């Protein structure tokens, strides 16, 4: 038994923040941001708009595309770094919004890799027969934890949500997932405050995403390059058999480096970073839905999804769509 994606959906907040607007907030320029990151604009959640709000819209669109209703869903997995509350978790809040009752619903946090972690978990539920219709979501309001005085990080991030619906299949849909983490590198990319630390930095107004950009870039390129080879070898697939690379939208330079390692031409890589920025756990499902809805990704094609996030965490999924 395998799981297969039967519907995709996504949602971006209406508010758009351009590089030109950022020039008025911090010491940066549109050219500096575009040449180093590939980002021109990003979407920002409105005041009072939560991660669950974004997740709900993406989930409803995925369910509509899959032709399923609330009564069909029997598992909800949400990947996010920015939950509405400490508890209940976003999965449970989303479950209530959608009018779904009784099934398992939870969130997990693996930074930008969270969606792939959630997809890997849901895939196992379906393969084992413990779920017949799973909703998997990646959703973030990461701009809520950005230090808007730090030009090295505030220019990178945006908000959004993406979702997929999984059902059982006798034919391979999700062929395999590969998930990894290494806490030795925790200080290279982190948000240095939290519940058990008493939110001390938050109270002082000093909290924000911290990143050592050059070190993160080097590690990400090397690690994702190895992950790509590992995934293809584990599944017995040749690079030339891939139809699409759907990478985490963190930095255009990282995306281009991984594409070169795969010998994938630019026209076979789904890139949304220019218009969306880095939406963390939402970026891979957002890019997937973009490719599906604009007609580039078609049924029967072979897709490689990959992501890298703070922790460090990294993961991939090889999918026959």
ABEGO torsion letter per residue (X at the ends): XBBBBABBBBBBBABBBBAAAAAAABBBBAAAAAAAAGBABBBBBBBGBBAAAAAAAAAAAAAAAAGBBAAABABBBBBBABBABAOBBAAAAAAAAAGBBGBBBBBBBAEAAAAAAAAAAAAAAAAAGABABBBBBBBBBAAAABBAABAAAAAABBBEBBBBBBBBBABBBBABBBBBBBAAAAAABBBABEAAAGGAAAAAGABEBBBBAAAAAAAAAAAAAAAAAAAAAAAGBBAAABABBBBBBABAAAAAAAAAAAGBBAAABBBAAAAAEBAEAAAAAAAAAAAAAAGABBBGBBBBBBBBBBOBBBBBBBBBX
